[in-house]
Amino acid sequence: MIRGAPVAHIMTEAMGEAEYAHPPRILVADDSRAQRMLIASPLRRAGFEVFEAGDGGEALDLVRAENLNLVISDWMMPGLTGPELCHALREAGGDTYIYFILLTSKNERAEIAEGLEHGADDFLTKPVNGDELRARIKAGLRILDMQRQLTEKNRVIGETLEEVQRLYDLIETDLREARKLQQALMRERYRDFGPAQVSLLLHNSGHVGGDLVGYFRASPTQLGLYSIDVSGHGVSSALMTARLAGHLSTASPEHNIALQPTGGDSYRMLPPETVVARFNDLMSKVIQTDLYCTIAFAVADLGTGIVEMTQAGHPYPAVQRANGNVEFHGQGGLPVGLIAGATYDRVRIALEPGDRLILASDGLTECPDASGTLLDDEGLADMLWRNRAMAGPALLETLKWDLARYHGNDRFPDDVSIVLYEYQGPSG
C-alpha cells in the first residue's frame, strides 16, 4: 500500500506546479503487476505516457524501442535486476539521458552504493510514499529538462562552431593566397648587377605581414634599396605594403615615388630624404590611415661604392666591412605617417670592394630569446661576424636559422625582413 497523499493527486499537483514542454515518457518495471499499477496509473492520470515491463529484459527492449527517458525500476526482477538494467542502459549510451529511479526495500548502505555504482540517479523505498514519489519525479523532470536544454545549447554551439570553422577555412584559404601575392611583390630575391649583388629575405610572422623589402634600378649606375615596416602584422598592414610597393616599381616609372621625370622617357633618382618625405606626405595627406611605417631607403652608386641613405624610425643599417667588422649608421628619424611635413636627414656611407650593407626590420634586432632578452644590434653584429665568410641568399638563410636558434623556434613574434647589398667594386 502507498502511504501518504494519493499518488494521482500528488502527480497532478506536480504537473500543475511546473509546465514541461516535453514531459518524459516513463517506464515502470516491476515483476508485480499490482505494484506497477499503483505507480503507473496515477502517472497516466497526471498526463505522462507510461509503459510497463514485467522483467528486466522486457524493460531493456522497451527503453530501446520507445526511446524512453525516465525509468522507475524494481530492484529484484527476473532476467535483469534493477541495477543490471541500469548498467546495461548506461553502457548502451545514446543521445538522450535516461533518469533512473530504483525501487527497493533495501536500506543498507552497501546496497545503495551498489545501485549508484551501476548508474542509478535516485532511490525509492517500498512501500512507496506519495510525497516522496512526487519529489523524485520532480527531481527527475528538472534533471531531464536541464539535460535537454544543455543538449540544445550544445547543438547550437556545434552548428556555430561548424560555421565558424567554415569561415575560418575560407579566411585561411584567402590568407594563403594573400601570402603568395605578398611574396610575389619580391619578384627576384637575388640579382647580380656586376659591381654589386642584392639579396632579399622576407619571413612573415603570420600568413601576411607588414614588412616590405626590395630594390630597383634607377639608372645604369644607381640602385634604389628599401626596407619598410608597416605597423601591425595583419591584413591591413599587408594591404598597405602592397600599396607602397606600387610606388617603388620600375615597371611604371611614372608612378615611382623615388623617380623624377627629366623629359621623354628619362628619369632621375631623387635624394633619399626627399623620397622618404614624399612617402610621409603620401601617408599623411593622401592615404590618411591610422597606420604608420618605418623606412630605410638607400641610393647605391655601383661605380663609386657610395651609398646615400635616409633612416625614418627604422633600425640602424649595418655595414660589414671586408675584414668582418660591423658598423651601424644612421640618425634615427621620425617614422613615416605620424607628422605631416616632417623632414628627414641623409647619411653618406662609402663602401669599399668586399663591404656589404644590411637593411633589416626590427623583427630581427628585437627578437627575444627564451628569457625575453632582445637580440639587439650587438647580437646582429655577432651573427654577421660569425658568418662573415658567407654571402648572398645563403647568408640570409643562415641568419634566419641563427635567429630561430636564438629565439627557440622560427615562429618569430614579428616579421623579419632583410636587404643585403654586397659591393664588389666596379668591373673591369
Secondary structure, 3 states (H helix, E strand, C coil): CCECCCHHHHHHHHHHHCCCCCCCEEEEECCCHHHHHHHHHHHHHCCCEEEEECCHHHHHHHHHHHCCCEEEEECCCCCCCHHHHHHHHHHHCCCCCCEEEEEECCCCHHHHHHHHHCCCCEEEECCCEHHHHHHHHHHHHHHHHHHHHHHHHHHHHHHHHHHHHHHHHHHHHHHHHHHHHHHHCCCCCEEECCCEEEEEEEECCCCCCCEEEEEEEEECCEEEEEEEEECCCCHHHHHHHHHHHHCCCCCCHHHCCCEEEEECCEEEECCHHHHHHHHHHHHHHHHCCCCCEEEEEEEEECCCCEEEEEEEECCCCEEECCCCCEEECCCCCCCECCCCCCCCCCEEEECCCCCEEEEECHHHHCCECCCCCECHHHHHHHHHHHCCCCCHHHHHHHHHHHHHHHHCCCCCCCCEEEEEEEECCCCC
